Amino acid sequence: LNETHVYVDVSVRNSATAEEMLNESVASKLNNGVGAEHVQKQQELPKDTVDTMNDRMVRFASFDGDADRIVYFYINEQGEMVLLDGDKIASLLAGFIKQHFDLLPTDLKTKFTIGAVQTAYANGASMNYLKRDMNLEVPLAKTGVKYLHHIAVKFDVGIYFEANGHGTVLFKPSLVSTLENAATSEGLTDMESLAIKRILALSKLINQATGDAMADALAVEAILHIEKMSISDWSKIYTDLPSRQLKVKVKDRTAIKTIQDESKTTAPADLQPKIDEIVSDYENGRAFVRPSGTEDVVRIYAEATTQELADELALKICQAAYDMAGGGGDRPLPGEN
């Protein structure tokens, strides 16, 4: 993304151990205990790959088995794992793109639209960063990258990632063509010319056809280098709100209906007003419920200022869903989910 070549020192640490290689059933499991899903969902370090004493502040990235998802993480100075998930990757890319669009000549920067598409599962702090700090449009889509993609294509630059690290950035051909023509025009300042070159370079580096963990990693590494950011600097662009995900059994999941982006329920009719009432008692509180697509359960997401409050809010929403949406089995109690 600039005129010099930059080399990234990379080591691969997901090979099976000698002991595991002796057990074919273990050795044949791709990304067993080290992949993006393990790190992101379990919020655990990859198995047998990281030295919590000697690897502090080292930048790590985990791919999933077919390399269409990526999450970053590092061990901080206190020996704790810090996760940088798809929300953080999207925010880094969006911030870089918005910063360089703001440097374009006025007739260009007002001509094009930039959107960052998320799902209701995106952390509220990420949404606030993109909306308030970056001043971007942040539409919500139904869970699943194909739904995010359908909305992202409506923008000249559409950034979309799920929290699990699956996503990409789309650049409309008309935008690329306009910038390519502008790059050869006279009268550009050095900063305007550099901004155009970097946006065009990113459009070529990123894989716009599909989630591509390698391309996403290269884009992240290029941006961190250009911005002279450490992984700690990147982590601090916003602080995630504590959250909790639960699920509760119901007799019939089809009784629960939601709006298209799944952030609110439409049936049962009294469920969403009850959710709103509960959430209103919590600072930075947010919660939603959605039916599972495969089993008779309702999935609950809640976030609040502290982990204790997020846990408490999630349980109350879980109990409300049980009471109003035909719960099955015993009513949820603290510590059961």
For each residue, the residues with C-beta under 8 A, 3 or more apart:
1: 197 198 201 202 205 222 223 226
2: 194 197 198 226
3:
4:
5:
6: 221 222 225
7:
8: 221
9:
10:
11:
12: 15
13: 34 46 49 50
14: 31 34 46 49
15: 12
16: 20 21 26 27 32
17: 20 21 48
18: 21 22
19: 22 23
20: 16 17 23 26 27
21: 16 17 18 27
22: 18 19 27
23: 19 20 26 27
24: 27 28
25: 28 29
26: 16 20 23 29 32
27: 16 20 21 22 23 24
28: 24 25
29: 25 26 32
30: 35 65
31: 14 34 35 38 63 64 65
32: 16 26 29 35 47
33: 38 46 47 48
34: 13 14 31 38 39 46 47 49 62
35: 30 31 32 38 39 46 62 63 64 65
36: 39 40 62 63 64 69 70 71 164 165 213
37: 40 41 64 69 164
38: 31 33 34 35 41 42 44 46 47 62
39: 34 35 36 42 43 44 45 46 62 71 73 83
40: 36 37 43 62 71 83 85 86 163 164 165
41: 37 38 164
42: 38 39
43: 39 40 81 83
44: 38 39 81
45: 39 49 50 52 73 75 81
46: 13 14 33 34 35 38 39 49 50 60 62
47: 32 33 34 38
48: 17 33
49: 13 14 34 45 46
50: 13 45 46 55 60 75
51: 54 55
52: 45 55 56 75 79
53: 56 79
54: 51
55: 50 51 52 58 60 75
56: 52 53 74 75 76 77 79
57: 74 75 76 77 230 231 232
58: 55 74 75
59: 72 74 231
60: 46 50 55 72 73 74
61: 70 71 72 73 213 217 220
62: 34 35 36 38 39 40 46 70 71 72 73
63: 31 35 36 67 69 70 213 214
64: 31 35 36 37 67 68 69 70 165 213
65: 30 31 35
66:
67: 63 64 70 212 213 214
68: 64 166 210 211 212 213
69: 36 37 63 64 86 164 165 166 211 213
70: 36 61 62 63 64 67 89 165 213 216 217
71: 36 39 40 61 62 83 84 85 86 89 164 165
72: 59 60 61 62 83 84 88 89 220 231
73: 39 45 60 61 62 81 82 83 84
74: 56 57 58 59 60 81 82 84 231 232 235
75: 45 50 52 55 56 57 58 79 80 81 82
76: 56 57 79 80 81 82 232
77: 56 57
78:
79: 52 53 56 75 76
80: 75 76
81: 43 44 45 73 74 75 76
82: 73 74 75 76 232 235
83: 39 40 43 71 72 73
84: 71 72 73 74 88 89 231 234 235
85: 40 71 88 89 163 164 165
86: 40 69 71 89 90 161 162 163 164 165 166 167
87: 90 91 118 122 123 126 161 163 240
88: 72 84 85 91 92 126 234 235 237
89: 70 71 72 84 85 86 92 93 161 165 167 216 220
90: 86 87 93 94 116 118 126 130 159 160 161 167
91: 87 88 94 95 116 126 129 130 134 237 238
92: 88 89 95 96 220 223 224 234 237
93: 89 90 96 97 159 169 219 220 223
94: 90 91 97 98 114 116 130 134 136 159
95: 91 92 98 99 133 134 237
96: 92 93 99 100 202 223 226 227
97: 93 94 100 101 114 157 159 169 199 202
98: 94 95 101 102 114 134 135 136
99: 95 96 102 103
100: 96 97 103 104 195 198 199
101: 97 98 104 109 112 114 157 195 199
102: 98 99 109
103: 99 100 109 191 192 194 195
104: 100 101 108 109 192 195 196
105: 108 109 182 188 192
106: 109 110
107: 110 111
108: 104 105 111 112 178 179 182
109: 101 102 103 104 105 106 112
110: 106 107
111: 107 108 178
112: 101 108 109 156 157 175 178
113: 137 155 156 157
114: 94 97 98 101 136 137 155 156 157 158 159
115: 136 137 138 139 151 152 154 155 157 158 159
116: 90 91 94 130 134 136 137 138 159 160
117: 138 139 140 141 148 151 152 158 159 160
118: 87 90 122 126 127 130 138 139 140 141 148 160 161
119: 122 140 141 142 143 147 148 162 163 261 262
120: 140 143 261 262 263 288 290 301
121: 143 162 163 301
122: 87 118 119 126 127 162 163
123: 87 126 127 163 240 241 243 303
124: 127 128 241 284 286 303
125: 128 129 238 239 240 241
126: 87 88 90 91 118 122 123 129 130 238 240
127: 118 122 123 124 130 131 138
128: 124 125 131 132 133 238
129: 91 125 126 132 133 134 237 238
130: 90 91 94 116 118 126 127 133 134 136 138
131: 127 128 134 135 136 138
132: 128 129 135
133: 95 128 129 130 238
134: 91 94 95 98 116 129 130 131
135: 98 131 132
136: 94 98 114 115 116 130 131
137: 113 114 115 116 155
138: 115 116 117 118 127 130 131
139: 115 117 118 151 261
140: 117 118 119 120 261 262 263
141: 117 118 119 144 147 148 150 151 160 261
142: 119 147 260 261 262
143: 119 120 121 147 162 262 290
144: 141 147 148
145: 148 149 160 162 166 167 211
146: 149 150
147: 119 141 142 143 144 150 151
148: 117 118 119 141 144 145 151 152 160 161 162 167
149: 145 146 152 153 160 170
150: 141 146 147 153
151: 115 117 139 141 147 148 154 158 160
152: 115 117 148 149 155 158 159 160 170
153: 149 150 158 170
154: 115 151 158
155: 113 114 115 137 152 158 170 172
156: 112 113 114 171 172 174 175
157: 97 101 112 113 114 115 169 170 171 172 175
158: 114 115 117 151 152 153 154 155 169 170
159: 90 93 94 97 114 115 116 117 152 167 169 170
160: 90 116 117 118 141 145 148 149 151 152 167 168 169 170
161: 86 87 89 90 118 148 165 166 167 168
162: 86 119 121 122 143 145 148 165 166 167
163: 40 85 86 87 119 121 122 123
164: 36 37 40 41 69 71 85 86
165: 36 40 64 69 70 71 85 86 89 161 162 213 216
166: 68 69 86 145 161 162 211
167: 86 89 90 145 148 159 160 161 162 211 216
168: 160 161 206 207 208 209 210 211 212 215 216
169: 93 97 157 158 159 160 202 203 206 208 219
170: 149 152 153 155 157 158 159 160 208
171: 156 157 175 176 203 206 208
172: 155 156 157 175 176
173: 176 177
174: 156 177 178
175: 112 156 157 171 172 178 179
176: 171 172 173 179 180 200 203
177: 173 174 180 181
178: 108 111 112 174 175 181 182
179: 108 175 176 182 183 196 199 200
180: 176 177 183 184 200
181: 177 178 184 185
182: 105 108 178 179 185 188 196
183: 179 180 188 193 196 197 200
184: 180 181
185: 181 182 188
186:
187:
188: 105 182 183 185 192 193 196
189: 192 193
190: 193 194
191: 103 194 195
192: 103 104 105 188 189 195 196
193: 183 188 189 190 196 197
194: 2 103 190 191 197 198
195: 100 101 103 104 191 192 198 199
196: 104 179 182 183 188 192 193 199 200
197: 1 2 183 193 194 200 201
198: 1 2 100 194 195 201 202 226
199: 97 100 101 179 195 196 202 203
200: 176 179 180 183 196 197 203 204
201: 1 197 198 204 205
202: 1 96 97 169 198 199 205 206 219 222
203: 169 171 176 199 200 206 208
204: 200 201
205: 1 201 202 215 218 219 222
206: 168 169 171 202 203 212 215 216 219
207: 168 210 211 212 215 216
208: 168 169 170 171 203
209: 168 212
210: 68 168 207
211: 68 69 145 166 167 168 207 216
212: 67 68 168 206 207 209 215 216
213: 36 61 63 64 67 68 69 70 165 216 217
214: 63 67 217 218
215: 168 205 206 207 212 218 219
216: 70 89 165 167 168 206 207 211 212 213 219 220
217: 61 70 213 214 220 221
218: 205 214 215 221 222
219: 93 169 202 205 206 215 216 222 223
220: 61 72 89 92 93 216 217 223 224
221: 6 8 217 218 224 225
222: 1 6 202 205 218 219 225 226
223: 1 92 93 96 219 220 226 227 229
224: 92 220 221 227 229 230 231 234
225: 6 221 222 228
226: 1 2 96 198 222 223
227: 96 223 224
228: 225
229: 223 224 233 234
230: 57 224 233 234
231: 57 59 72 74 84 224 234 235
232: 57 74 76 82 235 236
233: 229 230 236 237
234: 84 88 92 224 229 230 231 237
235: 74 82 84 88 231 232
236: 232 233 239
237: 88 91 92 95 129 233 234
238: 91 125 126 128 129 133
239: 125 236
240: 87 123 125 126 243
241: 123 124 125 284 286 303 304 305 310
242: 303 304 305 306 307 309 310
243: 123 240 301 302 303 310
244: 301 302 303 307 310 311 313 314
245: 299 300 301 302 314
246: 299 300 302 314 315 317 318 332 337
247: 292 297 298 299 300 318 337
248: 297 298 300 318 321 322 327 332 337
249: 296 297 327 328 329
250: 253 255 256 291 296 297 298 321 322 325 326 327 328
251: 255 296 326 327 328
252: 255 296 326
253: 250 256 291 292 295 296 297 298
254: 291
255: 250 251 252 267 268 325 326
256: 250 253 265 267 268 271 289 290 291 298 321 325
257: 265 266 267
258: 261 262 263 264 265 266 288 289 290 291
259: 262 263 264 265 266
260: 142
261: 119 120 139 140 141 142 258
262: 119 120 140 142 143 258 259 288 290
263: 120 140 258 259 288
264: 258 259 272 275 288
265: 256 257 258 259 268 271 272 275 288 289
266: 257 258 259 269 272
267: 255 256 257 271
268: 255 256 265 271 324 325
269: 266 272
270: 273 274 324
271: 256 265 267 268 274 275 289 320 321 324 325
272: 264 265 266 269 275 276
273: 270 276 277
274: 270 271 277 278 320 324
275: 264 265 271 272 278 279 287 288 289 317 320
276: 272 273 279 280
277: 273 274 280 281
278: 274 275 281 282 287 313 316 317 320
279: 275 276 282 285 286 287 313 317
280: 276 277 285
281: 277 278 285
282: 278 279 285 304 305 309 313
283: 304 305 309
284: 124 241 303 304 305
285: 279 280 281 282 302 303 304 309 313
286: 124 241 279 302 303 304
287: 275 278 279 300 301 302 303 313 314 317
288: 120 258 262 263 264 265 275 300 301
289: 256 258 265 271 275 298 299 300 301 317 321 325
290: 120 143 256 258 262 298 299
291: 250 253 254 256 258 297 298 299
292: 247 253 295 296 297 298 299
293:
294:
295: 253 292
296: 249 250 251 252 253 292 328
297: 247 248 249 250 253 291 292
298: 247 248 250 253 256 289 290 291 292 321 325
299: 245 246 247 289 290 291 292
300: 245 246 247 248 287 288 289 314 317 318 321
301: 120 121 243 244 245 287 288 289 314
302: 243 244 245 246 285 286 287 310 313 314 317
303: 123 124 241 242 243 244 284 285 286 287 310 313
304: 241 242 282 283 284 285 286 309 310 312 313
305: 241 242 282 283 284 309
306: 242 309 310
307: 242 244 310 311
308: 311 312
309: 242 282 283 285 304 305 306 312 313
310: 241 242 243 244 302 303 304 306 307 313 314
311: 244 307 308 314 315
312: 304 308 309 315 316
313: 244 278 279 282 285 287 302 303 304 309 310 316 317
314: 244 245 246 287 300 301 302 310 311 317 318 337
315: 246 311 312 318 319 332 334 337
316: 278 312 313 319 320
317: 246 275 278 279 287 289 300 302 313 314 320 321
318: 246 247 248 300 314 315 321 322 332 337
319: 315 316 322 323 331 332
320: 271 274 275 278 316 317 323 324
321: 248 250 256 271 289 298 300 317 318 324 325 327
322: 248 250 318 319 325 327 331 332
323: 319 320 327 331
324: 268 270 271 274 320 321
325: 250 255 256 268 271 289 298 321 322
326: 250 251 252 255
327: 248 249 250 251 321 322 323 331
328: 249 250 251 296
329: 249
330: 333
331: 319 322 323 327
332: 246 248 315 318 319 322 336 337
333: 330 336
334: 315
335:
336: 332 333
337: 246 247 248 314 315 318 332
